Amino acid sequence: MVSKAITAAGAENGRATVMSKSGFLPRPKSGSGSNVLSILFSIFLILGGLSGRYVLRGTNSSGALVVVGFLFLIWDIVSARSRKAAEEKADAEFAARYSRMRKEEKAVGIDERELPGDVSIRISCDKSLAALDVGPRLNGRDMTKNIKDREFTGTTRHVKNIVSFTGLDLTAVFEIPEESGEIVLELFKDKSGIGIAVPGEVTLTAQPEA
């Protein structure tokens, strides 16, 4: 089941926020290598016991080694299936989240209003976010990462914009006034979840629950 993004727009201290209780890591990597090694080791124990050349330490019994090998093999197979199921679930959640994000980006892209010139968009990341691998996108394009300053940058000429993340179930749709200079967005984390705050001069469009 894909976790729902909880969004709430509200003005506070001259800014509005969009919150999400769902923080996701990037697409999970497969860990099948360790399972293969465990299964091979279990088979080695079984074959060693059946050959009579090896015994279970403390029992001096080849049969006991075979039993232990089979128990390990069963455990390895169950663990491998559980891990595969977890990976498939995570992949399905990632695919659903990415598809939803792309649809939102396309919907915003329909708006053809433009600003007189380029406006810089900067996302400043809170120190409570240990990793910066959140994959921010401005209007469907990856933003430039600056690890030293813990921020991402991009530019836009569109009045209506969307910031989305491949690593978070979080989007923010906002409109920029014509007289804007640099727009600074703040990505933060607190007890409520992960959110992005926009300055007061920006008009934020609240997004419905996913």
C-alpha positions in Angstrom: 0.0 0.0 0.0 1.4 3.4 -1.0 1.6 5.8 2.0 -0.5 8.9 1.5 1.1 12.3 1.4 -0.6 14.6 3.9 -0.6 18.2 2.8 -1.7 21.2 4.7 -1.2 24.8 3.6 -1.2 27.5 6.3 0.4 30.9 6.8 2.8 31.3 9.7 5.5 33.9 10.2 5.1 35.1 6.6 5.4 31.7 5.0 3.2 28.7 4.1 4.0 25.1 4.5 3.2 21.8 2.8 3.7 18.8 5.0 4.1 15.1 4.3 4.2 12.3 6.9 5.7 10.0 4.3 9.5 10.2 3.9 10.9 7.8 1.4 14.4 6.7 0.5 15.3 6.3 -3.2 14.5 3.1 -5.0 15.8 0.2 -2.8 18.7 -1.9 -4.1 18.4 -5.6 -4.4 20.3 -7.6 -1.8 20.1 -11.1 -3.3 23.8 -11.7 -3.1 23.9 -12.4 0.6 20.9 -14.8 0.2 22.8 -16.8 -2.5 25.9 -17.1 -0.3 23.7 -18.3 2.7 22.0 -20.9 0.5 25.3 -22.2 -0.9 26.7 -22.5 2.6 23.6 -24.5 3.7 24.0 -26.8 0.7 27.7 -27.2 1.6 26.7 -28.4 5.1 24.2 -30.9 3.7 26.6 -32.3 1.2 29.4 -32.4 3.8 27.2 -34.3 6.2 26.0 -36.8 3.5 29.6 -37.5 2.4 30.5 -38.5 6.0 33.6 -36.4 5.8 32.3 -33.7 8.1 30.4 -33.8 11.4 28.6 -31.3 13.5 30.9 -29.9 16.1 30.1 -31.2 19.6 28.1 -34.2 18.3 30.5 -36.1 16.2 27.5 -36.8 13.9 27.3 -36.4 10.2 23.5 -36.8 10.3 23.2 -33.9 12.7 25.2 -31.8 10.3 22.7 -32.7 7.5 19.7 -31.8 9.7 21.3 -28.4 10.6 22.1 -27.8 6.9 18.5 -28.5 6.0 17.2 -26.2 8.7 19.5 -23.4 7.5 18.4 -24.0 3.9 14.7 -23.7 4.9 15.4 -20.5 6.8 17.4 -19.1 3.9 14.6 -19.8 1.4 12.0 -18.3 3.7 14.2 -15.2 4.2 14.8 -14.9 0.5 11.1 -15.0 -0.3 10.3 -12.4 2.4 13.0 -10.1 1.2 11.8 -10.4 -2.4 8.3 -9.6 -1.3 9.5 -6.6 0.6 11.5 -5.4 -2.5 8.6 -5.9 -4.8 6.4 -3.8 -2.4 9.0 -1.1 -2.2 9.3 -1.0 -6.0 5.6 -0.8 -6.4 5.4 2.1 -3.9 8.2 3.9 -5.7 6.6 3.4 -9.1 3.2 4.6 -7.9 4.8 7.7 -6.2 6.8 8.5 -9.3 3.8 8.1 -11.6 1.8 10.4 -9.4 4.6 12.9 -9.3 4.9 12.9 -13.1 1.1 13.5 -13.5 1.3 16.4 -11.2 4.2 17.9 -13.1 2.4 17.5 -16.4 -0.7 19.2 -15.0 1.3 22.2 -13.9 3.1 22.3 -17.2 -0.2 23.1 -19.0 -0.1 26.6 -17.5 1.7 28.8 -20.1 2.0 32.0 -18.1 5.6 33.3 -18.1 7.6 35.9 -16.1 9.5 38.7 -17.7 12.8 37.0 -16.9 14.5 34.0 -15.2 13.9 33.6 -11.4 16.2 31.6 -9.3 14.7 28.9 -7.1 16.7 27.7 -4.1 15.8 24.8 -1.7 17.6 25.1 1.6 17.8 21.8 3.6 17.4 21.6 7.3 20.3 20.1 9.2 17.9 17.5 10.7 17.8 15.9 7.3 20.9 13.7 7.5 21.0 12.9 3.8 20.5 15.1 0.8 19.5 12.3 -1.6 15.9 13.5 -1.9 15.9 14.1 -5.6 14.2 17.5 -5.9 12.8 18.4 -9.3 11.7 21.9 -10.5 9.0 21.6 -13.1 10.1 18.1 -14.0 13.8 18.9 -14.2 16.5 17.8 -11.7 17.9 20.6 -9.6 21.6 21.2 -9.0 22.9 19.9 -5.7 25.3 21.9 -3.5 26.4 19.5 -0.7 28.5 22.1 1.1 25.7 24.6 1.5 23.0 21.9 1.9 20.9 23.3 -0.9 19.6 22.8 -4.4 19.2 25.4 -7.1 17.3 25.9 -10.3 15.7 28.6 -12.4 12.2 29.2 -13.9 10.4 31.6 -16.1 7.0 30.1 -15.3 4.4 31.8 -13.1 3.1 28.4 -11.9 5.7 25.9 -10.7 5.9 22.6 -9.0 8.7 21.2 -6.8 8.6 17.5 -6.4 11.0 14.8 -5.0 11.9 11.4 -6.3 13.0 10.5 -2.7 10.0 11.9 -0.8 6.3 11.7 -1.2 6.0 15.4 -1.2 5.1 18.1 -3.8 4.5 21.8 -3.7 2.7 23.8 -6.4 3.2 27.6 -6.2 2.8 30.8 -8.2 5.5 33.5 -8.4 4.7 37.2 -8.7 6.2 39.1 -11.6 8.5 41.3 -9.4 10.2 38.3 -7.8 13.9 37.9 -7.4 15.3 34.7 -5.8 12.8 32.4 -4.2 14.1 30.4 -1.2 12.2 27.3 -0.2 13.0 25.5 3.1 13.0 21.7 3.3 12.6 20.7 7.0 11.8 17.8 9.3 10.0 17.9 12.6 7.7 15.8 14.7 4.8 16.2 12.2 6.9 14.8 9.3 8.9 16.3 6.4 7.7 19.5 4.8 8.7 22.4 2.6 8.1 26.0 3.5 7.6 28.8 1.0 8.0 32.6 1.6 5.0 34.8 2.1 5.1 36.4 -1.4 4.6 33.1 -3.1 1.1 31.8 -3.6 0.9 28.1 -2.6 -1.7 25.8 -4.0 -2.7 23.1 -1.5 -2.5 19.6 -3.0 -5.2 16.9 -2.2 -4.2 13.8 -0.4 -2.7 11.1 -2.7 
